[in-house]
């Protein structure tokens, strides 16, 4: 009888175990139940999660809106019948619906700086008279064609009330023609032109009319302005003789009274050092703005 009772008890225990095992939810059932509960719960319904179960162990992954939703989801999983454990791998995502911080009032952009008008270059117009003082003597007998000579500005040149070329500026010129007069026939000739001027250490090329002076016949001499019409320039002074020489005063009228050449004993044209000559620009001269 004792053996029969013991066998009966064993059978009952085995039957209970079998019944208990047959009632344990499957992993698929656990997953489905947790997802359904999470979708219906107000705290977790907006969560983007996935549920996996293996041998009763539940793994949660994905994103939840708030830490409270994360805690509630884990609670749902732990309370699920058949769940042997919960591995919560969810992450809390930033609240996309949170109101942005109020923007600080932005100061209006500063007005653009007012650009100062750029200084304009100084343009010395054609026809401007350049009065110079030669630094060395020039002669129809001793000077050579192509020879360079130096001079200085005797009077400042102004444009629009501003000094463009100060007095004392260095000027370079060239002997265009130098021809000695023969004893019996032929004529002496001396022609000059300016080629450059140096202003504030910078040298600029210039073009002027040619100052031309000749002597022929019985010591009569003429002075004409060439290379720029009557405005080309002048050698001014007491010129002896008639003809064109008599009109030199009118030719110099547009400029300044200057010291001219003189006749030597052998009727050659001589221009002593420190003589003043007048030339006129045949093309405009552009200089940098003041202060540059």
GUZAMAR-45940 format. One record per residue (C-alpha): residue in three letters; x, y, z; residue number from 1. Coordinates in steps of 0.001 Angstrom, whole numbers, plus 500000, padded with zeros to 6 digits. Each point is the difference from the previous one (the first is absolute). Example, Ala and Ser with C-alpha at 12.3 -4.5 7.8 and 13.67 -1.06 7.14 Angstrom:
2
   nudo        x        y        z   zaba
    ALA   512300   495500   507800      1
    SER   501370   503440   499340      2
END
This chain:
292
   nudo        x        y        z   zaba
    UNK   500000   500000   500000      1
    UNK   502840   502364   500849      2
    UNK   501606   499441   496620      3
    UNK   496745   500659   498225      4
    UNK   499521   503291   501850      5
    UNK   503500   501137   499109      6
    UNK   499505   499145   496349      7
    UNK   496696   501892   499983      8
    UNK   501661   503094   501448      9
    UNK   502724   499843   497372     10
    UNK   497454   499753   497233     11
    UNK   498109   502988   501364     12
    UNK   503199   502080   500128     13
    UNK   500951   499085   496457     14
    UNK   496518   500818   498784     15
    UNK   500155   503372   501772     16
    UNK   503334   500778   498414     17
    UNK   498734   499013   496577     18
    UNK   496915   502108   500444     19
    UNK   502121   502952   501185     20
    UNK   502317   499720   497020     21
    UNK   497131   499772   497576     22
    UNK   498566   503283   501379     23
    UNK   503294   502049   499746     24
    UNK   499650   502677   497219     25
    UNK   502246   499668   496926     26
    UNK   502646   502609   499157     27
    UNK   497873   501187   497094     28
    UNK   497018   500430   502309     29
    UNK   502113   501999   502454     30
    UNK   501227   502330   497216     31
    UNK   496501   500539   498645     32
    UNK   498468   500700   503403     33
    UNK   502675   502535   501011     34
    UNK   499755   501876   496685     35
    UNK   496200   500122   500258     36
    UNK   500096   501304   503576     37
    UNK   502643   502600   499089     38
    UNK   497917   501203   497050     39
    UNK   496902   500468   502153     40
    UNK   501639   501599   503032     41
    UNK   499748   503858   499934     42
    UNK   503616   500385   501168     43
    UNK   501563   497650   497447     44
    UNK   497689   500052   496996     45
    UNK   502151   502512   498108     46
    UNK   503227   498039   500567     47
    UNK   501835   498516   497014     48
    UNK   501109   496667   501509     49
    UNK   500453   496350   499161     50
    UNK   499599   497000   502359     51
    UNK   501895   496730   499761     52
    UNK   499686   496945   502276     53
    UNK   502131   496899   500202     54
    UNK   499461   497324   502636     55
    UNK   497887   502489   501900     56
    UNK   502663   502718   500093     57
    UNK   498628   503246   498546     58
    UNK   502196   502530   498158     59
    UNK   498649   503495   499414     60
    UNK   501606   502312   497382     61
    UNK   499160   503190   498147     62
    UNK   499186   503539   501120     63
    UNK   497536   501379   502526     64
    UNK   498800   503563   500411     65
    UNK   500712   500518   503718     66
    UNK   501743   498304   502930     67
    UNK   496534   499345   501487     68
    UNK   499001   498106   496850     69
    UNK   503221   497988   500234     70
    UNK   499237   498983   503599     71
    UNK   496403   499118   499188     72
    UNK   501061   497817   497056     73
    UNK   502450   498089   502156     74
    UNK   497258   499510   502605     75
    UNK   497636   498588   497378     76
    UNK   502668   497537   498895     77
    UNK   500829   498839   503516     78
    UNK   496329   499458   500859     79
    UNK   499402   497927   496880     80
    UNK   499134   496373   500934     81
    UNK   502773   497667   498925     82
    UNK   502668   502731   499864     83
    UNK   503159   498673   501656     84
    UNK   501905   503288   499842     85
    UNK   500157   503340   498202     86
    UNK   502942   501573   498159     87
    UNK   499063   503631   499376     88
    UNK   502069   501457   497127     89
    UNK   497665   502862   499157     90
    UNK   501221   503602   499755     91
    UNK   498212   503221   500829     92
    UNK   499863   502291   496953     93
    UNK   499911   503799   500252     94
    UNK   496549   501462   500235     95
    UNK   499359   501221   496469     96
    UNK   496842   501773   501109     97
    UNK   501720   502093   502639     98
    UNK   499576   503678   499323     99
    UNK   503231   501609   498889    100
    UNK   501574   502525   502275    101
    UNK   498848   503486   499172    102
    UNK   502414   501693   497694    103
    UNK   501784   502996   501353    104
    UNK   499158   503237   498346    105
    UNK   502648   500618   497397    106
    UNK   501432   503436   499655    107
    UNK   499574   501467   496528    108
    UNK   503117   499645   497870    109
    UNK   502211   503045   500035    110
    UNK   499682   502226   496968    111
    UNK   502644   499406   497361    112
    UNK   502956   502306   500366    113
    UNK   499826   503053   497841    114
    UNK   502802   499802   497516    115
    UNK   501958   503152   499628    116
    UNK   500272   501138   496420    117
    UNK   503258   498846   498555    118
    UNK   502416   502835   499295    119
    UNK   500227   500714   496318    120
    UNK   503266   500341   498116    121
    UNK   501187   503419   498949    122
    UNK   499940   500537   496257    123
    UNK   502133   502838   498663    124
    UNK   498298   500849   496686    125
    UNK   501675   500394   496657    126
    UNK   500908   503602   499298    127
    UNK   501252   500632   503535    128
    UNK   503138   502147   500056    129
    UNK   503076   498595   501742    130
    UNK   502490   502726   500864    131
    UNK   503429   498499   500638    132
    UNK   503511   501191   500760    133
    UNK   502738   498100   498136    134
    UNK   502847   498647   502095    135
    UNK   502726   500265   497331    136
    UNK   500821   502134   496992    137
    UNK   498696   498858   496622    138
    UNK   501331   501100   496628    139
    UNK   499353   499407   496327    140
    UNK   503760   499576   499639    141
    UNK   500920   497763   502940    142
    UNK   496813   498061   500776    143
    UNK   499281   496721   498227    144
    UNK   496710   498690   498598    145
    UNK   498558   497454   502474    146
    UNK   501919   501495   502913    147
    UNK   498153   499964   503327    148
    UNK   499834   503080   502170    149
    UNK   498592   500660   503459    150
    UNK   497867   502830   501259    151
    UNK   497793   500862   502963    152
    UNK   496422   501266   500161    153
    UNK   500241   503746   500558    154
    UNK   496356   500566   500833    155
    UNK   497607   497470   501605    156
    UNK   497251   498517   497849    157
    UNK   496538   499830   501615    158
    UNK   496841   498136   498974    159
    UNK   496667   500785   501653    160
    UNK   501677   501996   502732    161
    UNK   502377   497143   500886    162
    UNK   503711   500016   499264    163
    UNK   500666   497295   497443    164
    UNK   503668   500684   499226    165
    UNK   501862   501891   502748    166
    UNK   502644   502555   499214    167
    UNK   503478   498462   500054    168
    UNK   498847   496675   498493    169
    UNK   502648   498491   497753    170
    UNK   499296   499955   496279    171
    UNK   501874   498136   497279    172
    UNK   500119   501159   496395    173
    UNK   501654   499132   496734    174
    UNK   501708   501967   497257    175
    UNK   497803   499279   496993    176
    UNK   502264   501845   497540    177
    UNK   503376   501692   500412    178
    UNK   501498   501476   496830    179
    UNK   502908   502415   499890    180
    UNK   499830   502933   497562    181
    UNK   502644   500044   497283    182
    UNK   502169   503044   499364    183
    UNK   498786   500555   496440    184
    UNK   496591   498373   499717    185
    UNK   497652   497792   501901    186
    UNK   498191   500704   503214    187
    UNK   500443   499165   503636    188
    UNK   497152   498166   501713    189
    UNK   499269   498839   503521    190
    UNK   496779   498091   500836    191
    UNK   499099   498747   503473    192
    UNK   497192   497939   501562    193
    UNK   499231   498641   503465    194
    UNK   499696   496224   500493    195
    UNK   499353   499356   503711    196
    UNK   499291   501616   503346    197
    UNK   500662   498655   503497    198
    UNK   497310   500686   502622    199
    UNK   500417   498762   503594    200
    UNK   502691   497557   498963    201
    UNK   497980   498470   497142    202
    UNK   500985   500685   496388    203
    UNK   497299   500418   497345    204
    UNK   500443   500184   496252    205
    UNK   498626   503165   498411    206
    UNK   499525   501338   496499    207
    UNK   500513   503660   499193    208
    UNK   500166   502191   496969    209
    UNK   503458   500660   498577    210
    UNK   501701   503328   500644    211
    UNK   501846   500845   496804    212
    UNK   502440   502895   499459    213
    UNK   501921   500761   496812    214
    UNK   502505   502593   498803    215
    UNK   500759   500805   496369    216
    UNK   500844   502806   497612    217
    UNK   501692   502998   501553    218
    UNK   499582   498960   503547    219
    UNK   496230   500087   499910    220
    UNK   498395   497404   502230    221
    UNK   496515   498516   500203    222
    UNK   498340   498027   502763    223
    UNK   497017   497779   499274    224
    UNK   498021   497418   501912    225
    UNK   499572   496666   498253    226
    UNK   498716   496549   500851    227
    UNK   496883   501426   501602    228
    UNK   498957   503001   497948    229
    UNK   500334   503465   501395    230
    UNK   499551   498562   503508    231
    UNK   503126   497856   499774    232
    UNK   502334   502243   501951    233
    UNK   502321   502973   499723    234
    UNK   503501   501278   500523    235
    UNK   499272   503469   501258    236
    UNK   502160   503073   500216    237
    UNK   501333   502946   498102    238
    UNK   500335   498466   496530    239
    UNK   501626   502256   497443    240
    UNK   498854   500275   496436    241
    UNK   496705   500052   498194    242
    UNK   497733   497426   498371    243
    UNK   498784   497221   502278    244
    UNK   502358   501198   502692    245
    UNK   497924   503098   500394    246
    UNK   496954   497898   500925    247
    UNK   501631   498050   502824    248
    UNK   498433   502244   502607    249
    UNK   496538   498981   498845    250
    UNK   501057   496332   500022    251
    UNK   501064   500297   503618    252
    UNK   496889   501895   501032    253
    UNK   498262   496883   501259    254
    UNK   502874   499171   502303    255
    UNK   502404   502010   502139    256
    UNK   502752   502462   499094    257
    UNK   503134   497859   499729    258
    UNK   503654   500481   499214    259
    UNK   500793   498906   496443    260
    UNK   503083   499044   498057    261
    UNK   502523   502510   498698    262
    UNK   502091   500304   496872    263
    UNK   503696   499379   500349    264
    UNK   502627   501720   497957    265
    UNK   500009   497233   497440    266
    UNK   496206   500072   499832    267
    UNK   499388   496693   501852    268
    UNK   496989   499442   502287    269
    UNK   501004   499915   503650    270
    UNK   497732   499286   502985    271
    UNK   501923   500662   503217    272
    UNK   499513   497905   503123    273
    UNK   497138   501188   502236    274
    UNK   498115   501278   496951    275
    UNK   496230   499692   500261    276
    UNK   498106   498202   497230    277
    UNK   496302   499468   499443    278
    UNK   498557   496702   498710    279
    UNK   496410   498885   499603    280
    UNK   498661   496520   500522    281
    UNK   498782   498433   496762    282
    UNK   498371   497076   501893    283
    UNK   498402   499898   503465    284
    UNK   502030   498821   502999    285
    UNK   498279   497775   502601    286
    UNK   501383   500122   503553    287
    UNK   498928   497962   503073    288
    UNK   497429   501488   502399    289
    UNK   501362   502300   502723    290
    UNK   501532   498103   502909    291
    UNK   501040   496969   497945    292
END
